[in-house]
Amino acid sequence: MDVKAKFGEKIKELRLKKGLSQEQLALIAEVDRTYIPDIEKGRRNVSLVVIYKLAQALQVNIKDFFD
């Protein structure tokens, strides 16, 4: 499995733990609502800015995405 797919799985896991829909996460993270499904499926090469926004929205440390 490549790094984008692993990252996407982690985002989905953390999102579900928080009880958020993809649309809710996108709204909180201030990214387009169509972006989250692509991230979760490993289709996006996510920028550091988006990683930071997702960490803030999910209330986790960035390192938690890579553990």
C-alpha positions as CSV (number, residue, x, y, z in Angstrom):
1,M,0.0,0.0,0.0
2,D,1.4,3.4,-0.9
3,V,1.7,6.4,1.5
4,K,-1.3,8.2,0.0
5,A,-3.6,5.2,0.7
6,K,-2.2,4.8,4.2
7,F,-2.7,8.5,4.9
8,G,-6.3,8.3,3.6
9,E,-7.1,5.4,5.7
10,K,-5.9,7.2,8.8
11,I,-7.9,10.3,7.9
12,K,-11.0,8.2,7.6
13,E,-10.3,6.3,10.9
14,L,-9.9,9.6,12.8
15,R,-12.9,11.2,11.1
16,L,-15.1,8.3,12.0
17,K,-13.8,8.3,15.6
18,K,-15.0,12.0,15.8
19,G,-18.4,11.1,14.4
20,L,-17.9,13.4,11.4
21,S,-19.2,13.0,7.9
22,Q,-16.8,13.8,5.0
23,E,-18.7,17.0,4.4
24,Q,-18.5,18.1,8.0
25,L,-14.8,17.5,8.0
26,A,-14.3,19.5,4.8
27,L,-16.3,22.4,6.3
28,I,-14.3,22.4,9.5
29,A,-11.0,22.1,7.7
30,E,-12.0,24.7,5.1
31,V,-11.3,22.5,2.1
32,D,-13.7,21.6,-0.8
33,R,-16.2,18.9,0.2
34,T,-15.1,16.8,-2.8
35,Y,-11.5,16.7,-1.6
36,I,-12.0,14.5,1.5
37,P,-13.3,11.4,-0.4
38,D,-10.3,11.6,-2.8
39,I,-7.9,11.9,0.2
40,E,-9.5,8.9,1.9
41,K,-9.2,6.8,-1.3
42,G,-5.6,7.7,-1.7
43,R,-6.1,9.7,-4.9
44,R,-4.7,13.0,-3.7
45,N,-1.1,14.1,-3.0
46,V,-2.0,16.2,0.0
47,S,-0.1,19.4,0.7
48,L,1.4,20.4,4.0
49,V,-1.2,23.1,4.3
50,V,-4.1,20.6,3.9
51,I,-2.4,18.2,6.4
52,Y,-2.2,21.0,8.9
53,K,-5.9,22.0,8.3
54,L,-7.0,18.4,8.7
55,A,-5.0,18.0,12.0
56,Q,-6.6,21.1,13.3
57,A,-10.1,20.0,12.3
58,L,-9.7,16.5,13.8
59,Q,-8.0,18.0,16.9
60,V,-4.9,15.7,16.6
61,N,-1.2,16.2,16.1
62,I,0.2,15.9,12.6
63,K,2.3,13.0,13.8
64,D,-0.8,11.1,14.6
65,F,-1.5,10.7,10.9
66,F,1.8,8.8,10.5
67,D,1.9,6.5,13.5
